[in-house]
Amino acid sequence: MARVRALPKDPSLEHLRKQAKDLLDALLQGDPRAVGRFSLCFEVTGSDPTEFKLTQAQLVLAREQGFPSWSQLTAWVTDRRLPTSPEDLVRALASRTYRVRAAVEKALTATGQAGITAAIAGLSDANPRVRYGSAAFMDHHADDACVPKLMELALHDPVPYVRGIALHALACQRCKPQPLTVDVVPLLINLARTDERWRVRRGAAWSLAQRLADPGVREALQSMLEHDSDPRVSEAAKNGLRRPSPGPAHLKEARLRALAARRAPAGQPATLAV
């Protein structure tokens, strides 16, 4: 069985039907990858494979493409129609196809607060691709209400790419309606020192490099340069320390962080405890 791929630019419904049939045939033949794919939707262990039908294989295929049902996948393929409920739109953020995700984000944004509420709920979804898509949506729409859940994902999600996008959604302020009233430096330093995946540590180094004037940042980058086990991370730390002066984007970030700090309630430090 081939790995799951994004939909082509002009997907064929007939080809998708054939993919579903091939998936069912592979399950009936005991292909372990087909068993794994079915297991995301159904209890397969101990079941008689002949109990599964083509409609169930079609559901598996739809879910893999980010659609809650086969009918909603076919609606996109034939007419570029998307689900209408915010909850189903959030599930469609799991799509492997950029064109689908872009259309979903636009439709979800149009639902207003209901879409943001659904995306916050999506941060707790069992599907890591839904968590990733929801955190990516929060990068543009986050407010302080979603900070605790984003922080939880950044620190503890078992999937590295989910931790990485949650970290970005917390640290990047340029795309949000208002900057978050939090100081993410403690979180960045924590992840830079402790995360098991080099990509997450490197992402933390990049974000720390934008905050060289903040207390503890230079020391953290120097420690990464000297002690991180992955040369890609230590190189990111070295480049961050070499930065002669902040660029326009970094200056904008600093202004937004200062604005957010002034918005924080009196007597309440805008920090994240880790």
URCORNOR-V291767 format. One record per run of one state. SS is the DSSP state (helix for helix, strand for strand, loop for the rest). FROM is the first residue (numbers start at 1). TO is the last residue. If there is no record, write none. Layout:
# URCORNOR-V291767
SS:FROM:TO, SS:FROM:TO
This chain:
# URCORNOR-V291767
loop:1:12, helix:13:28, loop:29:31, helix:32:39, loop:40:48, helix:49:51, loop:52:53, helix:54:64, loop:65:69, helix:70:79, loop:80:85, helix:86:92, loop:93:97, helix:98:110, loop:111:112, helix:113:122, loop:123:127, helix:128:141, loop:142:143, helix:144:156, loop:157:159, helix:160:171, loop:172:184, helix:185:194, loop:195:197, helix:198:209, loop:210:216, helix:217:227, loop:228:230, helix:231:242, loop:243:247, helix:248:263, loop:264:274
